[in-house]
Amino acid sequence: MSYQVNEKGYYGNYGGAFIPEMLYPNVEELRQKYLTIMNEESFKEELNGLLKDYVGRPSPLYFAKRLSEHYKTKIYLKREDLNHTGAHKINNSLGQILLAKRLGKTRIIAETGAGQHGVATATVCALMGLECIVFMGEIDIERQAPNVARMKLLGAKVVPALSGSKTLKDATNEAIRDWINNPEDTYYIIGSAVGPHPYPDMVARFQSVISEEMKIQLLEKTGNENPDYIIACLGGGSNAAGSFYHYLDNENVKLIAVEAAGKGIHSGHSAATSVLGKIGVIHGSKTLLMQTEDGQIIEPYSLSAGLDYPGVGPMHSNLFETGRATFASVTDDEALKAVYMLCELEGIIPALESAHALAHLEYLKAKPNDIVVVNLSGRGDKDLATYMKFMK
Ligand SMILES: *Cc1c(COP(=O)(O)O)cnc(C)c1O
């Protein structure tokens, strides 16, 4: 069985492209061209050059000695936190903007929740000299002031989404509306492994550089390119897709996706989408999402702004259904504990999202000689206020 997308844009029962007719030409153009463009030598050369010199790749695979001693197993951290702009999101934004340029687009739109994807997209727009419009819920604009400032400094226009709950899903609706109104010159950079086909596959491919490097680095450091476990946090699913990608069809490597349980899975304040979700359509794809009996989206909750997304990308819905990956969840409190532990034991301040992956180490029953890779998706600078507030 393959866990990759099929030619119809589906991962098992999930995926597809459920879009308004007005968007069909844009999405269809992308579908027809993305693989051809991504496989062009000149495209690969430009992308790889920028990943190296601008983003700072390859990101190190760091053996966390003291953390390993604490958990009595061998733990490696894939350091996406060291990338330019502080997280894995730049890998995808950079890839998509190079693609947009080759499609002749001059105007870039994006949606953002916590602002991390907005910052990554504003960054690559400045790099390429393209106009950038970022839609963001009005409430998120208030909550995420430093990232709004970054986007503005980088020349992006931040447009508040005033409808609904004034958060990420409303910003996404605004972005889609804008795209419908500007189909000719505009390209929509989606920030996670979600959206209509081909976005989930395209984003997964741009993020797959993570597991591509992991293989080389593990071989060099341990003599074996296959770890026993890979652990990644799961919002929409892009950093998990990237760190699982080259291991999907190797069932000896156990894949673990960690969702945000917020205040507890059944507390009514959670973002544990796969466990709580039912099949439905969100942002143009059929996938697992949190919804009421009559199909209204339930507002997710997590202390970590990057994980409170009501759905999960279609690749992950399929990994969940088939059992290829294990889906776990940790609460806000457990994630915070993992933050303070990594600071204390390794001198690394992780993003609150990434700390969810780290917190799962408490539950992992690994043996002393097992190799465990945790994808450290981002750095914690953006979360300092939260960390100070909860520090004992
Ligand atoms: C956005 C973000 C996430 C969650 O998004 P995915 O698409 O699930 O990876 C995780 N970690 C960090 C640091 C982020 O910025």
The ligand as an SDF file (V2000), in Angstrom:
LIG
                    3D

 15 15  0  0  0  0  0  0  0  0999 V2000
    2.6440   26.3590   12.0870 C   0  0  0  0  0  0  0  0  0  0  0  0
    3.4820   25.5720   12.9990 C   0  0  0  0  0  0  0  0  0  0  0  0
    3.1700   24.2260   13.3150 C   0  0  0  0  0  0  0  0  0  0  0  0
    1.9170   23.5390   12.8660 C   0  0  0  0  0  0  0  0  0  0  0  0
    1.7520   23.4320   11.4900 O   0  0  0  0  0  0  0  0  0  0  0  0
    1.9550   22.0640   10.6830 P   0  0  0  0  0  0  0  0  0  0  0  0
    1.4970   22.4080    9.3190 O   0  0  0  0  0  0  0  0  0  0  0  0
    1.1260   21.0200   11.3390 O   0  0  0  0  0  0  0  0  0  0  0  0
    3.3970   21.7390   10.7420 O   0  0  0  0  0  0  0  0  0  0  0  0
    4.0510   23.5180   14.1140 C   0  0  0  0  0  0  0  0  0  0  0  0
    5.1670   24.0970   14.6140 N   0  0  0  0  0  0  0  0  0  0  0  0
    5.4910   25.3790   14.3480 C   0  0  0  0  0  0  0  0  0  0  0  0
    6.7440   25.9390   14.9370 C   0  0  0  0  0  0  0  0  0  0  0  0
    4.6690   26.1520   13.5330 C   0  0  0  0  0  0  0  0  0  0  0  0
    5.0070   27.4170   13.2770 O   0  0  0  0  0  0  0  0  0  0  0  0
  1  2  1  0
  2  3  1  0
  2 14  2  0
  3  4  1  0
  3 10  2  0
  4  5  1  0
  5  6  1  0
  6  7  2  0
  6  8  1  0
  6  9  1  0
 10 11  1  0
 11 12  2  0
 12 13  1  0
 12 14  1  0
 14 15  1  0
M  END
$$$$
